[in-house]
Amino acid sequence: MARSKNGKESSRGFSVKLKTAKGRKISSTRWLQRQLNDPYVRSAKVAGYRSRSAWKLVELDDQFKIFWPGCRILDLGAAPGGWTQVSVQKSGNKGVVFAVDKLSIDPIPGAKCLKLDMKGEGSRKLVKNFCGDKVDIVLSDMAAATTGHRQTDHIRTIALCEIAFEIAKEILVEGGILIVKVFDGGTETSLLTDLKRSFQKVRHYKPPASRKGSPEIYLIAQGFKI
């Protein structure tokens, strides 16, 4: 089977057809078939990643050189832990990775995990205490539960991006990096303006691992100004 440069299997010439099951919704059948035929899902399992989204972070690092040995990383919206696993690998034995999510995260060697709802009162202070010191990188793959209404989903996700940005302003070292996920919808203009004031360089990127039909894109802000 063919593989890409990242070692992910090519879906060319490989397709799984899912047998219908009594009582299963058509939408569920379509989701299951998409999962079975997704090369990123299969390769994530082979690589030992907990989610296919781990490849998005790998591709972001390939493009923007985010990590270095020994860096300190805060991963927001970390469950089930795919981005945290990549962060641990990229930062090496001397790195420190802090993972936060409102859902429980099974232990990940090399990472410290905290169950916390970032929308809750006092969450920023709790995160700062959890990390204990400044970090070099803040990652946020947080996204609100989708409603099916694109503009509503976008606004809710932007609110989470703003939370990540506020934490980053308090905890990033000078020159630090912030990466947040947004849904393409136009209302991120004010957030983009604020990021450009606080960072030397801000860019948009949609990793190849993002599904073609997904509205998600990532903002990569580098060179935090204190």
ChimeraX commands (.cxc) that place a marker at each C-alpha (Angstrom):
marker #1 position 0.00,0.00,0.00 radius 0.5
marker #1 position 1.32,3.45,-0.92 radius 0.5
marker #1 position 2.37,5.87,1.80 radius 0.5
marker #1 position 2.78,9.64,1.92 radius 0.5
marker #1 position 5.96,11.39,3.06 radius 0.5
marker #1 position 4.62,11.46,6.64 radius 0.5
marker #1 position 4.18,7.71,6.58 radius 0.5
marker #1 position 0.40,7.87,6.28 radius 0.5
marker #1 position -1.23,5.27,4.12 radius 0.5
marker #1 position -2.64,6.40,0.81 radius 0.5
marker #1 position -6.33,5.66,0.33 radius 0.5
marker #1 position -5.75,5.00,-3.36 radius 0.5
marker #1 position -7.07,1.61,-4.32 radius 0.5
marker #1 position -8.41,0.88,-0.83 radius 0.5
marker #1 position -12.03,1.22,0.18 radius 0.5
marker #1 position -14.14,-0.42,2.83 radius 0.5
marker #1 position -17.87,-0.80,2.27 radius 0.5
marker #1 position -19.91,-0.97,5.44 radius 0.5
marker #1 position -22.79,-3.40,5.58 radius 0.5
marker #1 position -26.07,-1.88,6.62 radius 0.5
marker #1 position -27.28,-2.66,10.11 radius 0.5
marker #1 position -30.86,-2.70,11.32 radius 0.5
marker #1 position -31.59,0.32,13.48 radius 0.5
marker #1 position -28.47,2.25,12.45 radius 0.5
marker #1 position -29.11,5.73,11.14 radius 0.5
marker #1 position -27.93,6.56,7.62 radius 0.5
marker #1 position -25.78,9.39,9.03 radius 0.5
marker #1 position -24.11,6.96,11.44 radius 0.5
marker #1 position -23.39,4.52,8.62 radius 0.5
marker #1 position -21.83,7.30,6.55 radius 0.5
marker #1 position -19.67,8.41,9.51 radius 0.5
marker #1 position -18.47,4.86,10.15 radius 0.5
marker #1 position -17.66,4.30,6.50 radius 0.5
marker #1 position -15.74,7.58,6.36 radius 0.5
marker #1 position -13.75,6.55,9.42 radius 0.5
marker #1 position -12.92,3.14,7.97 radius 0.5
marker #1 position -11.74,4.66,4.70 radius 0.5
marker #1 position -9.81,7.58,6.20 radius 0.5
marker #1 position -6.03,7.04,5.79 radius 0.5
marker #1 position -5.34,9.45,8.66 radius 0.5
marker #1 position -7.48,7.37,11.01 radius 0.5
marker #1 position -5.68,4.17,10.02 radius 0.5
marker #1 position -2.22,5.71,10.22 radius 0.5
marker #1 position -2.98,7.31,13.61 radius 0.5
marker #1 position -3.70,3.84,14.97 radius 0.5
marker #1 position -0.48,2.48,13.47 radius 0.5
marker #1 position 1.54,5.36,14.96 radius 0.5
marker #1 position -0.12,4.95,18.35 radius 0.5
marker #1 position -1.85,8.34,18.29 radius 0.5
marker #1 position -5.15,8.65,20.11 radius 0.5
marker #1 position -6.77,10.72,17.36 radius 0.5
marker #1 position -6.37,11.45,13.65 radius 0.5
marker #1 position -6.02,15.15,14.58 radius 0.5
marker #1 position -2.48,14.39,15.78 radius 0.5
marker #1 position -1.45,14.51,12.11 radius 0.5
marker #1 position -2.75,18.10,11.89 radius 0.5
marker #1 position -0.23,19.17,14.52 radius 0.5
marker #1 position 2.54,17.18,12.82 radius 0.5
marker #1 position 1.75,19.01,9.58 radius 0.5
marker #1 position 1.58,22.37,11.33 radius 0.5
marker #1 position 5.05,21.72,12.74 radius 0.5
marker #1 position 6.34,20.66,9.32 radius 0.5
marker #1 position 5.10,23.95,7.90 radius 0.5
marker #1 position 5.96,26.42,10.68 radius 0.5
marker #1 position 8.69,24.73,12.81 radius 0.5
marker #1 position 6.75,25.12,16.03 radius 0.5
marker #1 position 8.63,22.84,18.41 radius 0.5
marker #1 position 12.20,22.46,19.62 radius 0.5
marker #1 position 13.86,20.18,22.21 radius 0.5
marker #1 position 13.16,21.31,25.76 radius 0.5
marker #1 position 10.24,23.63,25.00 radius 0.5
marker #1 position 7.36,24.07,27.47 radius 0.5
marker #1 position 3.89,23.54,26.00 radius 0.5
marker #1 position 0.32,24.17,27.18 radius 0.5
marker #1 position -2.23,22.11,25.23 radius 0.5
marker #1 position -5.82,23.35,25.67 radius 0.5
marker #1 position -8.73,21.15,24.62 radius 0.5
marker #1 position -6.33,18.24,24.72 radius 0.5
marker #1 position -8.65,15.20,25.03 radius 0.5
marker #1 position -8.26,12.47,23.99 radius 0.5
marker #1 position -4.57,13.39,23.81 radius 0.5
marker #1 position -3.35,13.22,20.20 radius 0.5
marker #1 position -1.87,16.72,20.20 radius 0.5
marker #1 position -0.36,16.07,23.64 radius 0.5
marker #1 position 1.36,12.93,22.35 radius 0.5
marker #1 position 2.88,14.86,19.44 radius 0.5
marker #1 position 3.95,17.65,21.82 radius 0.5
marker #1 position 5.73,15.17,24.09 radius 0.5
marker #1 position 7.53,13.63,21.11 radius 0.5
marker #1 position 8.56,16.98,19.64 radius 0.5
marker #1 position 9.74,18.59,22.91 radius 0.5
marker #1 position 11.86,15.58,23.92 radius 0.5
marker #1 position 12.98,14.36,27.32 radius 0.5
marker #1 position 13.76,17.87,28.57 radius 0.5
marker #1 position 10.45,19.34,27.45 radius 0.5
marker #1 position 7.38,19.86,29.64 radius 0.5
marker #1 position 3.82,19.39,28.38 radius 0.5
marker #1 position 0.67,20.48,30.23 radius 0.5
marker #1 position -2.64,19.13,28.90 radius 0.5
marker #1 position -6.01,20.62,29.87 radius 0.5
marker #1 position -9.54,19.59,28.94 radius 0.5
marker #1 position -13.00,19.50,30.50 radius 0.5
marker #1 position -13.01,15.78,29.71 radius 0.5
marker #1 position -10.80,13.29,31.51 radius 0.5
marker #1 position -7.54,12.46,29.74 radius 0.5
marker #1 position -6.01,9.05,30.24 radius 0.5
marker #1 position -2.41,9.41,31.50 radius 0.5
marker #1 position 0.18,10.22,28.82 radius 0.5
marker #1 position 3.84,9.54,29.65 radius 0.5
marker #1 position 5.74,12.82,29.67 radius 0.5
marker #1 position 2.67,15.02,30.14 radius 0.5
marker #1 position 0.81,16.49,33.11 radius 0.5
marker #1 position -2.98,16.45,32.72 radius 0.5
marker #1 position -5.68,18.62,34.29 radius 0.5
marker #1 position -9.45,18.23,34.02 radius 0.5
marker #1 position -10.83,21.76,33.76 radius 0.5
marker #1 position -13.55,23.59,31.82 radius 0.5
marker #1 position -11.84,26.62,30.31 radius 0.5
marker #1 position -15.14,28.51,30.29 radius 0.5
marker #1 position -15.46,28.14,34.05 radius 0.5
marker #1 position -14.85,30.95,36.52 radius 0.5
marker #1 position -11.22,31.26,37.62 radius 0.5
marker #1 position -9.96,28.86,34.95 radius 0.5
marker #1 position -7.09,31.13,33.84 radius 0.5
marker #1 position -5.73,31.33,37.37 radius 0.5
marker #1 position -6.00,27.56,37.79 radius 0.5
marker #1 position -4.11,27.00,34.52 radius 0.5
marker #1 position -1.36,29.41,35.56 radius 0.5
marker #1 position -0.98,27.61,38.88 radius 0.5
marker #1 position -0.98,24.27,37.08 radius 0.5
marker #1 position 1.87,25.29,34.79 radius 0.5
marker #1 position 3.76,27.07,37.57 radius 0.5
marker #1 position 5.83,29.13,35.16 radius 0.5
marker #1 position 5.78,30.65,31.69 radius 0.5
marker #1 position 5.48,28.40,28.64 radius 0.5
marker #1 position 6.92,28.68,25.14 radius 0.5
marker #1 position 3.89,27.44,23.21 radius 0.5
marker #1 position 0.13,27.53,23.75 radius 0.5
marker #1 position -1.90,25.16,21.57 radius 0.5
marker #1 position -5.67,25.23,21.34 radius 0.5
marker #1 position -7.64,22.70,19.34 radius 0.5
marker #1 position -10.73,23.63,21.35 radius 0.5
marker #1 position -13.99,23.77,19.44 radius 0.5
marker #1 position -17.55,24.09,20.70 radius 0.5
marker #1 position -20.00,21.27,20.08 radius 0.5
marker #1 position -21.44,21.80,16.63 radius 0.5
marker #1 position -25.10,22.73,16.16 radius 0.5
marker #1 position -25.24,22.35,12.39 radius 0.5
marker #1 position -25.64,26.12,12.00 radius 0.5
marker #1 position -22.31,27.25,10.56 radius 0.5
marker #1 position -22.35,30.83,11.85 radius 0.5
marker #1 position -23.38,29.79,15.37 radius 0.5
marker #1 position -20.64,27.14,15.47 radius 0.5
marker #1 position -18.12,29.72,14.28 radius 0.5
marker #1 position -19.06,32.28,16.95 radius 0.5
marker #1 position -18.86,29.66,19.72 radius 0.5
marker #1 position -15.45,28.49,18.56 radius 0.5
marker #1 position -14.15,32.07,18.32 radius 0.5
marker #1 position -15.16,32.53,21.97 radius 0.5
marker #1 position -12.90,29.61,22.87 radius 0.5
marker #1 position -10.09,31.11,20.77 radius 0.5
marker #1 position -10.41,34.32,22.74 radius 0.5
marker #1 position -10.07,32.36,25.98 radius 0.5
marker #1 position -6.88,30.73,24.66 radius 0.5
marker #1 position -5.57,34.14,23.60 radius 0.5
marker #1 position -6.22,35.66,27.02 radius 0.5
marker #1 position -4.35,32.80,28.70 radius 0.5
marker #1 position -1.50,33.09,26.20 radius 0.5
marker #1 position -1.06,36.78,27.00 radius 0.5
marker #1 position -0.56,35.87,30.65 radius 0.5
marker #1 position 1.59,32.77,30.34 radius 0.5
marker #1 position 3.68,32.99,27.15 radius 0.5
marker #1 position 7.35,33.93,27.21 radius 0.5
marker #1 position 8.58,36.69,24.95 radius 0.5
marker #1 position 8.81,35.29,21.43 radius 0.5
marker #1 position 6.33,32.53,22.25 radius 0.5
marker #1 position 3.85,30.82,19.92 radius 0.5
marker #1 position 0.06,30.52,19.96 radius 0.5
marker #1 position -1.94,28.21,17.68 radius 0.5
marker #1 position -5.75,28.26,17.74 radius 0.5
marker #1 position -8.44,26.60,15.67 radius 0.5
marker #1 position -11.16,28.75,14.11 radius 0.5
marker #1 position -14.07,28.05,11.79 radius 0.5
marker #1 position -13.95,30.07,8.61 radius 0.5
marker #1 position -16.83,32.53,8.84 radius 0.5
marker #1 position -15.57,36.07,8.74 radius 0.5
marker #1 position -16.08,37.19,12.33 radius 0.5
marker #1 position -12.53,36.33,13.36 radius 0.5
marker #1 position -11.40,39.75,12.03 radius 0.5
marker #1 position -11.28,41.37,15.49 radius 0.5
marker #1 position -9.39,38.40,16.92 radius 0.5
marker #1 position -6.95,38.53,14.02 radius 0.5
marker #1 position -6.37,42.25,14.61 radius 0.5
marker #1 position -5.65,41.67,18.31 radius 0.5
marker #1 position -3.27,38.81,17.51 radius 0.5
marker #1 position -1.34,40.98,15.08 radius 0.5
marker #1 position -0.86,43.57,17.81 radius 0.5
marker #1 position 0.53,40.95,20.20 radius 0.5
marker #1 position 2.63,38.81,17.84 radius 0.5
marker #1 position 5.25,39.55,15.22 radius 0.5
marker #1 position 3.71,37.24,12.65 radius 0.5
marker #1 position 0.21,35.75,12.26 radius 0.5
marker #1 position -0.78,33.34,9.48 radius 0.5
marker #1 position -3.68,31.10,8.45 radius 0.5
marker #1 position -3.19,27.45,7.53 radius 0.5
marker #1 position -5.40,24.45,6.81 radius 0.5
marker #1 position -3.36,21.26,7.30 radius 0.5
marker #1 position -3.80,18.51,4.70 radius 0.5
marker #1 position -5.12,16.28,7.50 radius 0.5
marker #1 position -8.16,18.54,7.92 radius 0.5
marker #1 position -11.12,17.04,6.12 radius 0.5
marker #1 position -11.89,18.76,2.82 radius 0.5
marker #1 position -15.42,19.61,3.87 radius 0.5
marker #1 position -14.41,20.98,7.27 radius 0.5
marker #1 position -14.54,24.77,7.79 radius 0.5
marker #1 position -11.70,24.61,10.31 radius 0.5
marker #1 position -8.49,26.55,9.79 radius 0.5
marker #1 position -5.68,27.38,12.20 radius 0.5
marker #1 position -4.19,30.71,13.19 radius 0.5
marker #1 position -0.46,30.47,13.83 radius 0.5
marker #1 position 0.83,33.44,15.86 radius 0.5
marker #1 position 4.61,33.55,16.36 radius 0.5
marker #1 position 6.87,36.00,18.19 radius 0.5
marker #1 position 4.85,37.07,21.24 radius 0.5
marker #1 position 5.50,40.67,22.28 radius 0.5
marker #1 position 5.64,41.38,26.01 radius 0.5
marker link #1:1,2 radius 0.2
marker link #1:2,3 radius 0.2
marker link #1:3,4 radius 0.2
marker link #1:4,5 radius 0.2
marker link #1:5,6 radius 0.2
marker link #1:6,7 radius 0.2
marker link #1:7,8 radius 0.2
marker link #1:8,9 radius 0.2
marker link #1:9,10 radius 0.2
marker link #1:10,11 radius 0.2
marker link #1:11,12 radius 0.2
marker link #1:12,13 radius 0.2
marker link #1:13,14 radius 0.2
marker link #1:14,15 radius 0.2
marker link #1:15,16 radius 0.2
marker link #1:16,17 radius 0.2
marker link #1:17,18 radius 0.2
marker link #1:18,19 radius 0.2
marker link #1:19,20 radius 0.2
marker link #1:20,21 radius 0.2
marker link #1:21,22 radius 0.2
marker link #1:22,23 radius 0.2
marker link #1:23,24 radius 0.2
marker link #1:24,25 radius 0.2
marker link #1:25,26 radius 0.2
marker link #1:26,27 radius 0.2
marker link #1:27,28 radius 0.2
marker link #1:28,29 radius 0.2
marker link #1:29,30 radius 0.2
marker link #1:30,31 radius 0.2
marker link #1:31,32 radius 0.2
marker link #1:32,33 radius 0.2
marker link #1:33,34 radius 0.2
marker link #1:34,35 radius 0.2
marker link #1:35,36 radius 0.2
marker link #1:36,37 radius 0.2
marker link #1:37,38 radius 0.2
marker link #1:38,39 radius 0.2
marker link #1:39,40 radius 0.2
marker link #1:40,41 radius 0.2
marker link #1:41,42 radius 0.2
marker link #1:42,43 radius 0.2
marker link #1:43,44 radius 0.2
marker link #1:44,45 radius 0.2
marker link #1:45,46 radius 0.2
marker link #1:46,47 radius 0.2
marker link #1:47,48 radius 0.2
marker link #1:48,49 radius 0.2
marker link #1:49,50 radius 0.2
marker link #1:50,51 radius 0.2
marker link #1:51,52 radius 0.2
marker link #1:52,53 radius 0.2
marker link #1:53,54 radius 0.2
marker link #1:54,55 radius 0.2
marker link #1:55,56 radius 0.2
marker link #1:56,57 radius 0.2
marker link #1:57,58 radius 0.2
marker link #1:58,59 radius 0.2
marker link #1:59,60 radius 0.2
marker link #1:60,61 radius 0.2
marker link #1:61,62 radius 0.2
marker link #1:62,63 radius 0.2
marker link #1:63,64 radius 0.2
marker link #1:64,65 radius 0.2
marker link #1:65,66 radius 0.2
marker link #1:66,67 radius 0.2
marker link #1:67,68 radius 0.2
marker link #1:68,69 radius 0.2
marker link #1:69,70 radius 0.2
marker link #1:70,71 radius 0.2
marker link #1:71,72 radius 0.2
marker link #1:72,73 radius 0.2
marker link #1:73,74 radius 0.2
marker link #1:74,75 radius 0.2
marker link #1:75,76 radius 0.2
marker link #1:76,77 radius 0.2
marker link #1:77,78 radius 0.2
marker link #1:78,79 radius 0.2
marker link #1:79,80 radius 0.2
marker link #1:80,81 radius 0.2
marker link #1:81,82 radius 0.2
marker link #1:82,83 radius 0.2
marker link #1:83,84 radius 0.2
marker link #1:84,85 radius 0.2
marker link #1:85,86 radius 0.2
marker link #1:86,87 radius 0.2
marker link #1:87,88 radius 0.2
marker link #1:88,89 radius 0.2
marker link #1:89,90 radius 0.2
marker link #1:90,91 radius 0.2
marker link #1:91,92 radius 0.2
marker link #1:92,93 radius 0.2
marker link #1:93,94 radius 0.2
marker link #1:94,95 radius 0.2
marker link #1:95,96 radius 0.2
marker link #1:96,97 radius 0.2
marker link #1:97,98 radius 0.2
marker link #1:98,99 radius 0.2
marker link #1:99,100 radius 0.2
marker link #1:100,101 radius 0.2
marker link #1:101,102 radius 0.2
marker link #1:102,103 radius 0.2
marker link #1:103,104 radius 0.2
marker link #1:104,105 radius 0.2
marker link #1:105,106 radius 0.2
marker link #1:106,107 radius 0.2
marker link #1:107,108 radius 0.2
marker link #1:108,109 radius 0.2
marker link #1:109,110 radius 0.2
marker link #1:110,111 radius 0.2
marker link #1:111,112 radius 0.2
marker link #1:112,113 radius 0.2
marker link #1:113,114 radius 0.2
marker link #1:114,115 radius 0.2
marker link #1:115,116 radius 0.2
marker link #1:116,117 radius 0.2
marker link #1:117,118 radius 0.2
marker link #1:118,119 radius 0.2
marker link #1:119,120 radius 0.2
marker link #1:120,121 radius 0.2
marker link #1:121,122 radius 0.2
marker link #1:122,123 radius 0.2
marker link #1:123,124 radius 0.2
marker link #1:124,125 radius 0.2
marker link #1:125,126 radius 0.2
marker link #1:126,127 radius 0.2
marker link #1:127,128 radius 0.2
marker link #1:128,129 radius 0.2
marker link #1:129,130 radius 0.2
marker link #1:130,131 radius 0.2
marker link #1:131,132 radius 0.2
marker link #1:132,133 radius 0.2
marker link #1:133,134 radius 0.2
marker link #1:134,135 radius 0.2
marker link #1:135,136 radius 0.2
marker link #1:136,137 radius 0.2
marker link #1:137,138 radius 0.2
marker link #1:138,139 radius 0.2
marker link #1:139,140 radius 0.2
marker link #1:140,141 radius 0.2
marker link #1:141,142 radius 0.2
marker link #1:142,143 radius 0.2
marker link #1:143,144 radius 0.2
marker link #1:144,145 radius 0.2
marker link #1:145,146 radius 0.2
marker link #1:146,147 radius 0.2
marker link #1:147,148 radius 0.2
marker link #1:148,149 radius 0.2
marker link #1:149,150 radius 0.2
marker link #1:150,151 radius 0.2
marker link #1:151,152 radius 0.2
marker link #1:152,153 radius 0.2
marker link #1:153,154 radius 0.2
marker link #1:154,155 radius 0.2
marker link #1:155,156 radius 0.2
marker link #1:156,157 radius 0.2
marker link #1:157,158 radius 0.2
marker link #1:158,159 radius 0.2
marker link #1:159,160 radius 0.2
marker link #1:160,161 radius 0.2
marker link #1:161,162 radius 0.2
marker link #1:162,163 radius 0.2
marker link #1:163,164 radius 0.2
marker link #1:164,165 radius 0.2
marker link #1:165,166 radius 0.2
marker link #1:166,167 radius 0.2
marker link #1:167,168 radius 0.2
marker link #1:168,169 radius 0.2
marker link #1:169,170 radius 0.2
marker link #1:170,171 radius 0.2
marker link #1:171,172 radius 0.2
marker link #1:172,173 radius 0.2
marker link #1:173,174 radius 0.2
marker link #1:174,175 radius 0.2
marker link #1:175,176 radius 0.2
marker link #1:176,177 radius 0.2
marker link #1:177,178 radius 0.2
marker link #1:178,179 radius 0.2
marker link #1:179,180 radius 0.2
marker link #1:180,181 radius 0.2
marker link #1:181,182 radius 0.2
marker link #1:182,183 radius 0.2
marker link #1:183,184 radius 0.2
marker link #1:184,185 radius 0.2
marker link #1:185,186 radius 0.2
marker link #1:186,187 radius 0.2
marker link #1:187,188 radius 0.2
marker link #1:188,189 radius 0.2
marker link #1:189,190 radius 0.2
marker link #1:190,191 radius 0.2
marker link #1:191,192 radius 0.2
marker link #1:192,193 radius 0.2
marker link #1:193,194 radius 0.2
marker link #1:194,195 radius 0.2
marker link #1:195,196 radius 0.2
marker link #1:196,197 radius 0.2
marker link #1:197,198 radius 0.2
marker link #1:198,199 radius 0.2
marker link #1:199,200 radius 0.2
marker link #1:200,201 radius 0.2
marker link #1:201,202 radius 0.2
marker link #1:202,203 radius 0.2
marker link #1:203,204 radius 0.2
marker link #1:204,205 radius 0.2
marker link #1:205,206 radius 0.2
marker link #1:206,207 radius 0.2
marker link #1:207,208 radius 0.2
marker link #1:208,209 radius 0.2
marker link #1:209,210 radius 0.2
marker link #1:210,211 radius 0.2
marker link #1:211,212 radius 0.2
marker link #1:212,213 radius 0.2
marker link #1:213,214 radius 0.2
marker link #1:214,215 radius 0.2
marker link #1:215,216 radius 0.2
marker link #1:216,217 radius 0.2
marker link #1:217,218 radius 0.2
marker link #1:218,219 radius 0.2
marker link #1:219,220 radius 0.2
marker link #1:220,221 radius 0.2
marker link #1:221,222 radius 0.2
marker link #1:222,223 radius 0.2
marker link #1:223,224 radius 0.2
marker link #1:224,225 radius 0.2
marker link #1:225,226 radius 0.2
view
